Amino acid sequence: MKILTITLGLLLLLIQYPLWFGKGGWREVMNYRDALNTQIEKNIEGRAVNSQIKVEVVDLKTGLDEIEESARSDLGMIKEGEVFFKTLDKPSNNVSK
């Protein structure tokens, strides 16, 4: 009877081994779950960026304000009749007195 109990216990452990350490086991499932959560967070961030880009595209299609703002900031363009003043952040040391 004692040998049968020990044999059944060993068989139970052999059956449990793949569940915990084998392919598709508990560890692998936990790793996949962590990877899934990471990917979900990346997708949420990507959706936020996409929605902001969609808003900018709609604004570019409907109004000229966004185009004008982009031209001024990105390309340094000035409207006709405007006066442009360029200021220096730090004064130059080569100023003669």
Secondary structure, DSSP 8 states (H G I E B T S, - for coil): -HHHHHHHHHHHHHHHHHHHHSTTSHHHHHHHHHHHHHHHHHHHHHHHHHHHHHHHHHHHHH-SHHHHHHHHHHH----TT-------SS--TT---
